[in-house]
């Protein structure tokens, strides 16, 4: 399920929970929240950058665990196995 970010429409009516913005895990089919779940102030969903993939170190570890080898280039046409 994706995580959506929300912010208050009117900062004057916002509680500490929604004043700084909050995240809500929802199904994609669910309608966006209209009010803060804690104070009832009107909120809007904001666009946030998605988190895609994983770290390179995790990728290297998983490749090694699967039996693959990483090659390091030494020169023109020369490579060395690093693991």
Secondary structure, DSSP 8 states (H G I E B T S, - for coil): -EEEEEEES-GGG--HHHHT-EEEEE-TTS---SB-TTT--BEEEE------S--HHHHHHHHHHTT---EEEEETTEEEE--
